[in-house]
């Protein structure tokens, strides 16, 4: 049995992606066991202390956790807190197809690690990361499950870097997926949330769908004002139960 009392270690690693070398944090128990894996994909703010805390929480739950720096090319928001609005606005033009390939490479690297069970690796994404988690799973990422907290599912306008609406990726989703939204999400209108729920049902996708009345976008993030502790805790319990169901026990 894995040693659940073993200390959690976090270290920086690098690995190859299609056009360079990406950095990431790797967090897991120091017990020598082959563990199930989670690729933890950050929200718009990047690899903040909040994301590191999430990585540690998944590790304490028994997973090896890889948290990639999706802004590794330097074209995301500048480091620092609180983030400036002008910096966050850069993400409006972030290139979808390139980011999908990056994330597929991350998942592939995770599945090939000798201390990870490559058949039991999930993507867990939050906002920005949830959207690209959906895209990557729909485009052949080697993941066995997807946890997606409040991804944007409709772009106000399409352009060169955003050529396809997020909802169009649902058809290609082949893995079990959990989606969670606040019903008062200021970025994703509830009419879009219910449309996504109905689309998943109509296409017969294996999924869970959870919504929280009166809760806004980003409710998991402890560093922003829309954090909702009760919804975040419930979402966490549901995400862990979902992973136990679809990745199998540790």
N, C-alpha and C positions, 0 to 999 in steps of 0.2 A: 504493500500500500504506500502511496506517496506520503512523504513526511510533511504534514500540514503545518508543523511547527518550525520548519526550516526557514531561515531568514530570506527576505526578498532582496534580490539584487537588481539594480538598474545600471545599465552601461550603454555607452554610445557605440554604434556599429555603422558600417557603410556597406553598400552592395550595389551591384551594377543595375542600371535601368537603360532603356533603349539608347539614350544619348548622353550618358554620363554616370556619375556616382552619387547616389542619394544617401543621406544620413538618416539615422533613426535611433530611437531608444528601444532597448530590449530589456524587458522586465519579467522576472520569473523567480520562483523558489530555487534556492541553491541546494537541490536535493538529488540531482543526477538523473531524475526520472524523465522518461519521454512523456511529454504533456500534450494535451489538446492546445490549439493555438487560437489567438485572437489578433487580427490585424486591426488596430485601433486608429481610425482616421479622424483627424482633428477637425474642429469647426473652423469658421472663418478666421479666428484669432490665432491659429497656429498651435504649436506645442507649448502651451502655457502651463503654469503650475497646476491649473485645474485638470488639464489633460494628463499630466504626469500622475496626479492623484487617481484619476480614473484607471490609468494603466496599472498602478499599484493595486487598486481594488480588484481588477480582473485577475491579477497575479495571485492575490490572496485567496481568490475563489478557486484557484487551481489551474490557471491558464498560463501558458507562455504568451507574452504580449509584445507585439512589434508595433511601435508608434512611429510611422514614417514622417519625415519633414517634407510635406508635399510642396512647400514653397522653396525647395532646395536650389532652384535657379536664381533666387533673389528677386522674383517678380511678384511676391505677395506682400502683405502689410509688413511694415518695418517692425522690429521688435520694440517692446516697451508697452507700458500699461499706465493709463488706459489708451487704447488705440485711437488714432486720429481718424475722423470720418473720411478724409481724403485718402488715407491709406486703405481703409476697408473698401472704398469705392473701386479700387483697382480690380477687385475680384469680379466685378460685373462683366469684365471681358476675359475672364480666365478661360483658357482653351480646353474645351471638353475632351476632344479626341486624344490630345496629348496626355491629359491627366488620366484618362482611362487606361492608356498603355502603361503609364507610370504605376498605377495601382495594380494592374495585372502583374507587372514585374515584381512588385512588393509581395503580393500573395504567393507568387511562384517561389520567391526566395524563402518565404516562411515555410512553405510545404517541403522544401528540400533540406531544412535544418535537421541534423541528426538527433537533436533533443526535442523534436516536435513530431507528433503523429500527423503526417502530411495529408491523411484522409479526413482529418477532423480539425480543419481550420475555418474559422468564421471571420467575416468582416463585421466590425461594429463601428458605425459612423454616426456623426452628430452634425446636423445641418449641412454645411459644405461637404463634410466627409460622408454623410448619409447619402447625399445625392450621387457622389461619385462611387460610393459603394454599390448603389443600385445599378448605375451605368456599367460598372466593371462586371458585376454578376451577370448582367444581361448580355455582356460581350465576351463571356467565356473565362472569367477569372476562376482559378482553381479553388474556389471557396465552397464549403459545404452548407453554409447558412449565412444569412444577412440580418443584422440588427440595425435598424434605420430610425434614428430619432429626428423627427421633423425636417425631412428634406424638402426643399423647394421642388414643386412638380410642374409649374408652368412658368415659362419665361415671358416677360412682357413683350419682348421682341426677339426675333432670331437674327443672328448675324454670323460672320465667318467663324468665330470661335464658339458659337452656340448654334450649330446648324439644325439641331433636332430638339423638339420639346421633351423634357424629362419623362412625361407620361408615355411617350412612344417606346421607351425602353422596357416598360412593364411586360410587353409581349414576349421578350426574350428571357425573362426571369425564369430560371430553372431550379432554383434552390429555395428551401423554406425561408420565409422572410417575416420579420416582426417590424411593424411600423407603429410609432407613437407620436401623437400630436396634442398640443393644447388646443382647446376649442376656440380660444380667443387669440390664436396665432396672428401676429401683425404682419407676417411675411407670407403666410399661406392661408388664404381665406378658407373658412370652414366648408364652403361649397366645393372647393377643390379637394379638400381632405375627403369629403364624403364621395366625391367622384372617383378618387383613387381607391377607396374602400370597395365601391361597387364594381370598379374595373377588375380588381383582384378577384372578387367573388365571381364575376361573370366569366373570367378566363380560367377559373378553376385552379388558381394558384394556391399552393400550400402556404398559409400565412396566418399571422395574428395581427389584430388591429386594435389599438388602444387609444382612447381620447380622454382628455381631462378638462372638465368644465371650468371656465374662468381662467385658464392658464395660457400664458403667452409663449412665443417662440423662445428657444434657448433655456427652457426651464431646468435642464440638468446642470447648466453652467453656474457654479458657485460664485463666479467672479463678476457676474452682471446682474443688473437690477431685476431682470425677469425670472431669476432663479426662484423655483417653487419647491421647497424642501419636501413637502408631502408627495407631490407628483413625481419628483425625482426619485424618491425612495421607492415608490410603487413601481415606477418604470424600471428601476434597477432590479427589483425582485422578479419582475416579469421577464426581463432580459436574461437573467441567470437561469430561470426555469426553462425558458425557450431553448437556450444553449444546451442545457442538460438533456432536453428531449431530443434535439436534432444532432448533437455531436456525441451523445452517449456519455455515461458517467465517467468520472475521472478515475 
